[in-house]
């Protein structure tokens, strides 16, 4: 059992989706809930997103799509990350929209569909410049030809075309417009072959917030659903989004020490004067980043304190200063509205807030087990 108390405000997720839906305008919203909803709980976050108005849920892995169905979700679900080992039969039976990014994957899905009475809905993934998943523009005509032949046989339905942006979190970066141009070219290629696309989707969280001209029919916000926009709000209002995750522990020991006292392994922190130390019952075995030593901050009784010295396997120390009112049993906020945010931790340990919430959120599975 983790020494951390990790809580998720699902009302915040619902409200965030409402805010994102308002920004999406006429476009529908696909709330991305992959990776256990970025650590916030797959099924629970999916329900909250639906309450907020998400008409689609998006997941990377097929097993996540099936878990949503098992959890009672009956709306449109889209999954995209697999090769020819795709469990097409189970996904088609569960009425999940599928992505295809190669003729090999398409062929596997068509092969399975021949034995079924239901034609699966497919979205063609195009590599417009990310260099990751997706069929290249050069190979797209060949894939479309195969897909059209299967569609004429009634084996599949081509309902969407999509791509993913490389640097949308850098508004104004030249790659954004270049990828958008490539995406429009891919869509045109499909339309010229008389493919009727239900949805065209390109916009991630950053693009949803900053590029309304690229919303097309559907936007796919991920991290913003959880209240962590990947771009700064020029108005300083966090785009009206509320972080949904909070992480807390407790002080288990308070003691006075003299000036010059080394703290934790390696004495990488030495007290500059007589002071009081607080011991917190959580460490890197509980998800607290070891790199947060002497860098990351926590909050106790509304005041920020920097971690003093190395983070240990199951504990860390803070220098509370002289005359502190902190006592044993006080709550310690690592992430929350009364303390640091996920981005503060990301800055402290040189990563991104996506990793922070995914790491802490992963501990919730241990608590539920």
Secondary structure, DSSP 8 states (H G I E B T S, - for coil): --SSEEEE-HHHHHHHHHHHHHHHTTSEEEEE-HHHHHHT-HHHHHHHHHHTT-SEEEESSHHHHHHHHHTT--SEEEE----TT--HHHHHHTT-EEEE-SHHHHHHHHHHHTT-SS-EEEEEEB-SSSSSSSB-HHHHHHHHHHHHHHHHTTSEEEEEEE---SSTTSTT-HHHHHHHHHHHHHHHHHHHTT---SEEEEE-HHHHHH-GGG-TTEE---GGGGT--SS--TTSSGGG----EEEEEEEEEEEEE-TT-EESGGG-EE-SSSEEEEEES--GGGT--GGGTTT-EEEETTEEEEB-S---SS-EEEE--TT----TT-EEEEESTTS--HHHHHHHHTS-HHHHHHHHHHHHHHHH-
